[in-house]
Amino acid sequence: MDLLLLCVFLPLVTVAWGQYSDYYYGPYNYGDNDEWANVYRQGFNFQCPHGQVIVAVRSVFSKKEGSDRLWNYACMPASQSLGEPTECWWEEINRAGTEWYQTCSNNGLVAGFQSQYFPSVLDREWQFYCCRYSRRCPYSCWLTTEYPGHYGEDMDMMMYTYDYYIRGATTTFSAVHRDRQWKFIVCRMTDYDCPFQNV
């Protein structure tokens, strides 16, 4: 009986795997030799190459280094259906020591991060580098789980599904641990131009 079930379900599993396996992004290349985008307590500016967007974020925390983190990012080309970016810009600064929520304005997608460390609050301020693709609009948006799962832990967030893009984030800041937890705002984008913009 078990052999009969195996013979029935194995072809179904194989077909299902073939249908969905194209939607997996990984593995990720975090830049040259897996180096970090920053050193502890220093500012940094990371931008994906033209036409690419952020698809993975990695970070390690060090209490002895001013409760700061090392950061690294992986980029992938945006779907060909989006075309080329029509404009890119830096969003407003998110201040250190506060909680914040921000999406890229003008229906943009996150294509980079800029950050500056502030020893007075043992935290960083942040800016998103955003790129707009014609007048494509977000839909089916959701928030990821918290990264890291607990303050002070290492973090490794990866986009596993093709055609979903990071549009922003919401973060909470712990005054006790002097660390942040992130939830990334992830959306699909339309294959056609839309008449509206997000606020």
Buried (B, 14 or more C-beta within 10 A) or exposed (E): EEEEEEEEEEEEEEEEEEEEEEEEBEEBEBBEEEEBBBEBBEEBBBBBEEBBBBBBBBBBBEEEBBBBBBBBBBBBEBBEEBEEBEEBBEBEBBBBBEEBEBBBBBBBBBBBBBBBBBEEBBBBBBBBBBBBBBBBBBEEBEBBEBBBEEBBBEBBBEBEEEBBBBBBBBBBBBEEBBBBBBBBBBBBBBEEEBEEEBE
